[in-house]
């Protein structure tokens, strides 16, 4: 398996993995900076104004006497400035994050409108496995996709609620009976990843996995040309992923025996 995350490079498209990593790094960096500044300033003032019997740490301060109401301390400008800077930073982060999420949501449609390549694969969840249907009608229990191509996943379920997710590729979508949800990804380098179910769906939930094989363009074209509707995964039976081959009749679902669960 290649690295923890796969980013789109030569395609010129920012994959969801890259977008989400950017958001994470931005919030982590800003949160760390704010924490360092706040803690440092707190420690500085705690030391500067610490109690000392023989010395007044702030001799110029006009302190109120007992029973006297305190007057304004003249710190309104600092308070207003700090509030304004904080509001600007927070609003900027909210707008930037929202724009990034809109990018992720609408990118496949934009690529299609611009004449780019988008492969849509139907993902059917069932107890306790996954079936993938390609545009030519071929079906497989292993998801094979070309590298450097936008892969649009159309996800649904045949029985109960499931959730299809590929953590390394930052692709995740609910599998809901009678409904279709979408997720997409772009993988830049060939490799093998694992898709999991992230919705507890029964005793076989932990074994509800599937291999995701990213292939270079020529290898994928050769494999895809050899597939036929309803028997696409004849070659998958030798992939060593512990799942059964796809069924011979379109639409029939055979439970994957991943992890020894029927």
C-alpha positions, -999 to +999 in steps of 0.1 A: +000+000+000+012+035-007+011+064+017-016+073+042-032+098+018-033+099-020-035+133-036-043+143-072-012+155-089-010+152-127-048+155-131-047+191-119-076+184-096-075+188-058-087+155-045-109+154-013-079+140+006-059+172-002-088+195+006-095+179+039-058+178+048-055+215+041-085+223+063-070+201+091-036+217+089-050+253+088-071+247+120-044+228+137-018+255+130-041+284+140-053+266+171-017+259+182-007+295+175-037+309+196-030+285+224+007+295+225-001+332+225-029+329+252-009+306+275+023+327+271+004+360+278-013+344+309+020+331+323+037+365+316+010+384+335+009+359+363+046+364+368+046+402+364+018+408+388+026+381+413+022+390+450+053+405+467+053+419+502+080+444+497+071+457+462+039+468+444+039+453+409+017+481+396+024+513+416+007+536+391-026+518+393-054+537+411-070+509+430-105+514+445-109+513+482-132+489+500-168+497+492-159+519+463-170+510+428-142+506+403-140+530+374-130+523+338-095+510+333-089+525+299-086+491+282-115+494+258-094+500+228-074+468+234-106+448+240-122+461+208-090+455+187-087+419+200-124+412+194-122+426+159-091+406+150-107+374+164-139+380+145-120+385+112-100+353+116-130+332+125-152+346+097-123+341+072-119+305+083-157+298+081-159+313+045-127+294+034-139+261+048-173+265+033-158+273-001-136+242+001-165+220+010-185+234-020-155+226-042-155+190-030-193+187-035-195+201-070-162+191-086-174+159-105-202+179-121-178+207-131-153+182-146-181+166-167-193+199-179-158+208-190-154+176-209-132+158-184-132+121-176-154+110-148-161+073-141-193+066-122-194+033-103-225+021-085-219+008-050-244-015-035-241-024+002-257-055+017-252-078+047-223-081+047-204-070+016-202-046-013-209-049-050-196-025-076-213-020-109-194-003-137-208+018-166-207-012-189-229-032-165-200-054-152-201-062-116-173-070-091-166-074-054-134-056-057-134-019-068-108-014-095-103+022-108-077+040-130-052+064-114-055+101-120-092+099-129-122+113-111-141+084-096-177+092-087-193+067-064-231+063-064-239+046-031-270+028-020-281-002+001-301-033-005-312-040+031-303-018+061-282+013+066-245+010+058-218+035+052-191+031+026-158+047+033-122+046+020-102+063+047-069+067+028-087+084-001-111+105+022-141+092+004-172+084+025-210+082+018-241+068+035-257+037+020-294+041+025-321+017+012-341+034-015-318+064-017-285+073-035-257+093-021-225+103-038-188+106-030-158+109-052-120+107-051-089+109-073-059+086-067-026+097-082-006+065-076-015+028-081-019+009-049-044-012-029-066+003-002-094-010+019-130+001+020-150-004+052-185-001+065-188+027+091-225+020+101-231-008+126-253-031+106-252-065+123-230-093+134-209-092+103-203-055+103-166-057+112-159-080+083-178-058+057-147-047+038-137-045+001-104-040-017-099-008-037-073-014-064-059+017-081-043+008-114-024+027-140-043+037-171-032+010-195-036-018-170-071-006-161-081-003-198-069-039-204-088-052-174-120-032-182-120-043-218-121-079-206-151-074-184-186-083-193-220-075-176-227-098-146-193-116-146-168-088-143-151-102-112-140-135-126-105-122-122-113-109-087-116-145-074-078-147-076-071-113-061-067-129-026-090-105-009-110-132+008-143-124-010-163-145-034-164-137-071-193-116-084-225-134-091-235-146-126-268-129-126-271-091-126-285-077-094-280-108-073-259-101-043-236-127-027-224-119+009-186-113+011-169-137+035-144-112+048-131-121+082-149-155+082-183-139+085-211-152+061 
